[in-house]
C-alpha cells in the first residue's frame, strides 16, 4: 500500500518540476497595456485628422505601428522570448511569420496580375 502511495506522490511531485516561463507582474501588464493604447491611438489620430496627405504614407505608418503593437503583445502578454519553452515558441513564431509573408505576398501578387491582365470594362462592352 505504501508503494502505491509513494508512486502517486512521486507523480504529483514531478508535475511541479516543469519549466514554466516567467509570468509578468502587474507593472509589466500595465506597461504593455499603456504601450498598446498609445500604439493604437497615434495611427488612429493620424488617419482621422488627415495628418498624411498621401494615402500610401498613411498605410505604411499604420502598418509600422501595427507591427510594433504585435511585438508589444508578444513580449508583455504572451511572454514570448527565446528562452521560453526551450526556444520552441520562437521557432513556432518564425514559422508562422514565414507562412503569413508567403500567403500575403502571394495574394498581393495574384491580385496585382489579375488587375493588370483583366480586360477593361469598356473594351468588353464594345465587343
C-alpha positions as CSV (number, residue, x, y, z in Angstrom):
1,X,0.0,0.0,0.0
2,X,2.8,2.4,0.8
3,X,4.4,1.7,-2.7
4,X,1.2,2.8,-4.4
5,X,1.1,5.9,-2.2
6,X,4.8,6.7,-3.0
7,X,4.2,6.3,-6.7
8,X,1.2,8.6,-6.6
9,X,3.1,11.1,-4.6
10,X,6.1,11.0,-7.0
11,X,3.8,11.6,-10.0
12,X,2.3,14.7,-8.3
13,X,5.8,15.9,-7.3
14,X,7.0,15.6,-10.9
15,X,4.1,17.8,-12.0
16,X,5.6,20.9,-10.4
17,X,9.0,20.5,-12.0
18,X,8.1,21.7,-15.5
19,X,10.0,24.6,-17.0
20,X,7.5,27.4,-16.8
21,X,8.1,30.8,-18.4
22,X,8.1,33.7,-16.1
23,X,4.7,35.4,-15.8
24,X,4.5,39.2,-15.9
25,X,4.0,41.4,-12.9
26,X,1.2,43.9,-12.5
27,X,3.5,46.7,-13.6
28,X,4.6,44.9,-16.8
29,X,0.9,44.3,-17.7
30,X,0.1,47.9,-17.1
31,X,3.2,49.0,-19.2
32,X,2.1,46.6,-22.0
33,X,-1.5,47.9,-21.9
34,X,-0.3,51.6,-22.0
35,X,2.0,50.9,-24.9
36,X,-0.8,49.1,-26.7
37,X,-3.2,52.1,-26.2
38,X,-0.5,54.5,-27.4
39,X,0.3,52.4,-30.4
40,X,-3.4,52.3,-31.3
41,X,-4.2,56.0,-30.6
42,X,-1.3,57.5,-32.6
43,X,-2.2,56.0,-36.0
44,X,-5.9,56.4,-35.3
45,X,-5.4,60.1,-34.6
46,X,-3.1,60.5,-37.7
47,X,-5.6,58.9,-40.0
48,X,-8.7,60.7,-38.6
49,X,-7.1,64.2,-38.7
50,X,-5.6,63.7,-42.1
51,X,-2.1,64.2,-41.0
52,X,-0.8,62.4,-44.0
53,X,-1.7,63.7,-47.4
54,X,-0.5,60.6,-49.3
55,X,-2.6,57.5,-48.6
56,X,0.4,55.3,-49.2
57,X,2.3,57.1,-46.4
58,X,-0.6,56.7,-44.1
59,X,-0.9,53.0,-44.8
60,X,2.8,52.5,-44.2
61,X,2.7,54.3,-40.9
62,X,-0.3,52.3,-39.7
63,X,1.4,49.1,-40.7
64,X,4.6,50.0,-38.8
65,X,2.5,50.8,-35.7
66,X,0.7,47.5,-36.1
67,X,3.9,45.6,-36.2
68,X,5.2,47.4,-33.2
69,X,1.9,46.5,-31.4
70,X,2.3,42.9,-32.3
71,X,5.8,42.9,-30.7
72,X,4.4,44.5,-27.6
73,X,1.7,41.9,-27.3
74,X,4.1,39.1,-27.8
75,X,6.5,40.4,-25.1
76,X,4.2,41.7,-22.5
77,X,1.1,39.5,-22.8
78,X,2.2,36.2,-24.4
79,X,5.6,36.3,-22.6
80,X,7.4,35.1,-25.7
81,X,11.2,35.1,-25.7
82,X,14.0,33.0,-27.0
83,X,14.3,31.4,-23.5
84,X,10.6,30.3,-23.0
85,X,9.9,26.6,-23.6
86,X,13.5,26.0,-24.8
87,X,13.1,28.3,-27.7
88,X,10.2,26.3,-29.3
89,X,7.8,29.3,-29.1
90,X,10.2,31.4,-31.0
91,X,10.6,28.7,-33.7
92,X,6.8,28.5,-34.0
93,X,6.6,32.2,-34.3
94,X,9.3,32.3,-37.1
95,X,7.4,29.5,-38.9
96,X,4.1,31.4,-38.6
97,X,5.7,34.7,-39.9
98,X,7.1,32.9,-42.9
99,X,3.7,31.4,-43.7
100,X,2.0,34.7,-43.3
101,X,4.5,36.5,-45.5
102,X,4.2,33.8,-48.2
103,X,0.4,34.0,-48.1
104,X,0.2,37.8,-48.1
105,X,2.8,38.3,-50.8
106,X,1.2,35.6,-53.0
107,X,-2.2,37.1,-52.6
108,X,-1.0,40.6,-53.5
109,X,0.9,39.2,-56.5
110,X,-2.2,37.4,-57.7
111,X,-4.5,40.4,-57.2
112,X,-2.0,42.7,-59.0
113,X,-1.7,40.4,-62.0
114,X,-5.4,39.8,-62.2
115,X,-6.0,43.6,-62.2
116,X,-3.4,44.3,-64.9
117,X,-4.4,41.3,-67.1
118,X,-8.2,41.8,-66.9
119,X,-9.9,43.3,-69.9
120,X,-11.2,46.8,-69.2
121,X,-15.0,47.0,-68.9
122,X,-15.4,49.5,-71.8
123,X,-13.5,47.1,-74.1
124,X,-15.7,44.2,-73.1
125,X,-18.8,46.3,-73.8
126,X,-17.6,47.2,-77.3
127,X,-17.3,43.5,-78.3
